[in-house]
Amino acid sequence: AACVFPSQKPRSELVRTSLRLLTSSAYRLQSECRKALPAEPSPAPDIQLVTQQVIQCAYDIAKAAKQLVTITTKENNN
């Protein structure tokens, strides 16, 4: 997202919201994936819960990407 909207602040609130969702979901995904590989002394993670969280993050990323494509397509067609 950063390379698509490098240093400009998007005017559209919908674009800003989608970018925030995309960015926050990507950070959450990274965090959840780290939980799946814990350090040795810590207890094993609840893999089912981590898997559910990873799926939710991936869904949110796809949703945000779709929103951005839809908005960009509409703006380019006007």
N, CA, C and O of each residue as an XYZ file, in Angstrom:
312
protein
N       0.829     -1.188      0.000
C       0.000      0.000      0.000
C       0.874      1.252      0.000
O       0.534      2.258     -0.624
N       1.981      1.182      0.693
C       2.849      2.348      0.770
C       3.411      2.725     -0.588
O       3.604      3.907     -0.873
N       3.677      1.730     -1.431
C       4.246      2.044     -2.738
C       3.166      2.549     -3.700
O       3.485      3.239     -4.668
N       1.904      2.220     -3.452
C       0.825      2.710     -4.302
C       0.493      4.156     -3.962
O       0.173      4.953     -4.844
N       0.571      4.487     -2.676
C       0.278      5.837     -2.204
C       1.510      6.355     -1.461
O       1.452      6.541     -0.245
N       2.625      6.592     -2.161
C       3.916      6.838     -1.517
C       3.941      7.952     -0.476
O       4.034      7.664      0.718
N       3.862      9.191     -0.883
C       3.994     10.264      0.094
C       2.764     11.154      0.120
O       2.717     12.151      0.841
N       1.783     10.786     -0.663
C       0.580     11.601     -0.691
C      -0.427     11.065      0.298
O      -0.510      9.859      0.529
N      -1.189     11.968      0.881
C      -2.257     11.546      1.771
C      -3.511     11.431      0.921
O      -3.956     12.417      0.333
N      -4.084     10.234      0.852
C      -5.272     10.066      0.021
C      -6.399     10.993      0.472
O      -6.646     11.156      1.667
N      -7.068     11.589     -0.491
C      -8.164     12.511     -0.169
C      -9.393     11.769      0.312
O     -10.111     12.248      1.190
N      -9.634     10.617     -0.252
C     -10.843      9.861      0.053
C     -10.749      9.198      1.428
O      -9.768      8.526      1.746
N     -11.786      9.401      2.228
C     -11.846      8.743      3.532
C     -11.938      7.232      3.374
O     -11.401      6.485      4.192
N     -12.624      6.777      2.315
C     -12.715      5.340      2.059
C     -11.342      4.740      1.778
O     -11.039      3.636      2.231
N     -10.513      5.464      1.031
C      -9.155      4.979      0.746
C      -8.347      4.945      2.030
O      -7.648      3.967      2.297
N      -8.434      6.000      2.828
C      -7.681      6.024      4.097
C      -8.116      4.882      5.013
O      -7.280      4.230      5.637
N      -9.425      4.642      5.092
C      -9.933      3.555      5.935
C      -9.437      2.202      5.434
O      -9.016      1.356      6.224
N      -9.487      2.002      4.126
C      -9.015      0.735      3.554
C      -7.525      0.542      3.780
O      -7.078     -0.563      4.090
N      -6.758      1.608      3.627
C      -5.310      1.524      3.868
C      -5.011      1.210      5.329
O      -4.100      0.437      5.626
N      -5.779      1.812      6.246
C      -5.574      1.516      7.672
C      -5.886      0.048      7.958
O      -5.150     -0.616      8.688
N      -6.990     -0.461      7.374
C      -7.341     -1.864      7.570
C      -6.262     -2.777      6.991
O      -5.880     -3.767      7.615
N      -5.779     -2.445      5.814
C      -4.737     -3.247      5.173
C      -3.467     -3.273      6.018
O      -2.887     -4.336      6.242
N      -3.045     -2.120      6.478
C      -1.813     -2.017      7.266
C      -1.948     -2.705      8.619
O      -1.073     -3.475      9.017
N      -3.039     -2.432      9.325
C      -3.204     -3.041     10.650
C      -3.342     -4.555     10.543
O      -2.828     -5.286     11.389
N      -4.030     -5.028      9.515
C      -4.185     -6.471      9.335
C      -2.859     -7.139      9.001
O      -2.595     -8.256      9.443
N      -2.030     -6.462      8.225
C      -0.715     -7.015      7.899
C       0.151     -7.117      9.154
O       0.859     -8.106      9.341
N       0.097     -6.096     10.015
C       0.860     -6.160     11.271
C       0.329     -7.270     12.172
O       1.103     -7.994     12.798
N      -1.013     -7.400     12.233
C      -1.613     -8.463     13.042
C      -1.218     -9.835     12.511
O      -0.920    -10.744     13.286
N      -1.218     -9.982     11.192
C      -0.839    -11.260     10.579
C       0.591    -11.623     10.959
O       0.878    -12.766     11.316
N       1.477    -10.646     10.879
C       2.875    -10.889     11.247
C       2.975    -11.323     12.711
O       3.709    -12.255     13.040
N       2.243    -10.651     13.571
C       2.264    -10.977     14.998
C       1.716    -12.378     15.260
O       2.292    -13.138     16.039
N       0.611    -12.715     14.611
C       0.021    -14.042     14.804
C       0.953    -15.142     14.305
O       1.059    -16.198     14.929
N       1.619    -14.902     13.199
C       2.559    -15.902     12.669
C       3.735    -16.108     13.613
O       4.241    -17.221     13.751
N       4.167    -15.034     14.261
C       5.257    -15.176     15.248
C       4.822    -16.038     16.418
O       5.623    -16.795     16.966
N       3.542    -15.926     16.808
C       3.037    -16.725     17.929
C       3.100    -18.216     17.614
O       3.234    -19.038     18.521
N       3.005    -18.561     16.350
C       3.033    -19.972     15.954
C       4.416    -20.582     16.137
O       4.554    -21.803     16.196
N       5.439    -19.740     16.227
C       6.807    -20.214     16.423
C       7.373    -19.631     17.715
O       8.246    -18.764     17.674
N       6.879    -20.103     18.864
C       7.313    -19.522     20.134
C       8.754    -19.889     20.481
O       9.320    -20.841     19.945
N       9.322    -19.116     21.380
C      10.656    -19.444     21.891
C      10.553    -20.739     22.701
O       9.492    -21.050     23.243
N      11.617    -21.468     22.782
C      11.631    -22.786     23.423
C      11.015    -22.830     24.827
O      10.173    -23.691     25.080
N      11.398    -21.938     25.751
C      10.899    -22.107     27.123
C       9.406    -21.808     27.291
O       8.801    -22.248     28.268
N       8.812    -21.078     26.369
C       7.404    -20.703     26.556
C       6.492    -21.876     26.204
O       6.880    -22.771     25.453
N       5.271    -21.861     26.755
C       4.343    -22.958     26.450
C       3.908    -22.929     24.982
O       3.939    -21.887     24.327
N       3.512    -24.075     24.494
C       3.073    -24.175     23.092
C       1.819    -23.320     22.884
O       0.936    -23.274     23.741
N       1.755    -22.653     21.750
C       0.578    -21.820     21.485
C      -0.651    -22.673     21.175
O      -0.533    -23.845     20.818
N      -1.816    -22.077     21.316
C      -3.060    -22.733     20.920
C      -3.139    -22.602     19.398
O      -3.584    -21.579     18.877
N      -2.707    -23.636     18.699
C      -2.589    -23.588     17.240
C      -3.932    -23.316     16.579
O      -3.993    -22.610     15.573
N      -5.001    -23.862     17.128
C      -6.331    -23.626     16.541
C      -6.685    -22.140     16.615
O      -7.200    -21.574     15.651
N      -6.413    -21.514     17.750
C      -6.700    -20.084     17.902
C      -5.815    -19.252     16.980
O      -6.295    -18.325     16.328
N      -4.527    -19.577     16.924
C      -3.607    -18.858     16.039
C      -4.055    -19.001     14.589
O      -4.036    -18.032     13.829
N      -4.456    -20.208     14.209
C      -4.926    -20.437     12.839
C      -6.151    -19.590     12.525
O      -6.236    -19.002     11.447
N      -7.097    -19.520     13.451
C      -8.289    -18.699     13.259
C      -7.928    -17.224     13.102
O      -8.505    -16.517     12.276
N      -6.971    -16.772     13.900
C      -6.548    -15.372     13.822
C      -5.852    -15.080     12.492
O      -6.060    -14.022     11.897
N      -5.031    -16.017     12.032
C      -4.339    -15.856     10.745
C      -5.363    -15.789      9.614
O      -5.246    -14.959      8.712
N      -6.362    -16.663      9.664
C      -7.416    -16.648      8.639
C      -8.153    -15.315      8.658
O      -8.427    -14.750      7.599
N      -8.477    -14.803      9.841
C      -9.176    -13.523      9.946
C      -8.323    -12.386      9.392
O      -8.831    -11.516      8.685
N      -7.031    -12.391      9.709
C      -6.129    -11.354      9.190
C      -6.060    -11.414      7.669
O      -6.116    -10.385      6.996
N      -5.938    -12.630      7.133
C      -5.872    -12.785      5.677
C      -7.166    -12.294      5.031
O      -7.133    -11.661      3.976
N      -8.298    -12.582      5.660
C      -9.590    -12.108      5.151
C      -9.630    -10.575      5.152
O     -10.052     -9.960      4.173
N      -9.192     -9.969      6.247
C      -9.199     -8.504      6.350
C      -8.280     -7.862      5.309
O      -8.602     -6.812      4.753
N      -7.144     -8.494      5.052
C      -6.221     -7.987      4.027
C      -6.883     -8.062      2.653
O      -6.821     -7.108      1.878
N      -7.514     -9.192      2.355
C      -8.195     -9.346      1.066
C      -9.343     -8.345      0.931
O      -9.549     -7.771     -0.139
N     -10.082     -8.139      2.012
C     -11.197     -7.189      2.002
C     -10.699     -5.775      1.721
O     -11.275     -5.063      0.897
N      -9.634     -5.370      2.401
C      -9.080     -4.034      2.197
C      -8.549     -3.869      0.780
O      -8.742     -2.827      0.153
N      -7.881     -4.901      0.280
C      -7.352     -4.833     -1.091
C      -8.491     -4.702     -2.099
O      -8.393     -3.931     -3.054
N      -9.565     -5.451     -1.888
C     -10.718     -5.375     -2.787
C     -11.345     -3.981     -2.742
O     -11.718     -3.429     -3.777
N     -11.457     -3.419     -1.547
C     -12.008     -2.064     -1.406
C     -11.159     -1.058     -2.179
O     -11.691     -0.191     -2.871
N      -9.841     -1.177     -2.058
C      -8.946     -0.251     -2.757
C      -9.073     -0.390     -4.268
O      -9.088      0.611     -4.984
N      -9.165     -1.623     -4.758
C      -9.318     -1.845     -6.198
C     -10.644     -1.257     -6.676
O     -10.698     -0.600     -7.717
N     -11.706     -1.492     -5.921
C     -13.026     -0.973     -6.289
C     -13.025      0.545     -6.329
O     -13.523      1.143     -7.282
N     -12.468      1.172     -5.297
C     -12.426      2.639     -5.228
C     -11.591      3.201     -6.368
O     -12.001      4.146     -7.043
N     -10.420      2.617     -6.579
C      -9.512      3.105     -7.632
C     -10.159      2.951     -9.011
O     -10.059      3.844     -9.852
N     -10.819      1.821     -9.237
C     -11.493      1.591    -10.523
C     -12.590      2.627    -10.755
O     -12.715      3.169    -11.853
N     -13.379      2.899     -9.724
C     -14.454      3.883     -9.843
C     -13.887      5.279    -10.125
O     -14.405      6.011    -10.968
N     -12.810      5.638     -9.402
C     -12.202      6.957     -9.591
C     -11.615      7.091    -10.989
O     -11.709      8.157    -11.597
N     -11.013      6.029    -11.505
C     -10.401      6.079    -12.837
C     -11.445      6.123    -13.949
O     -11.168      6.624    -15.040
N     -12.640      5.604    -13.682
C     -13.696      5.598    -14.680
C     -14.489      6.900    -14.714
O     -15.279      7.119    -15.632
N     -14.287      7.754    -13.733
C     -15.014      9.045    -13.698
C     -14.246     10.132    -14.380
O     -14.710     11.271    -14.440
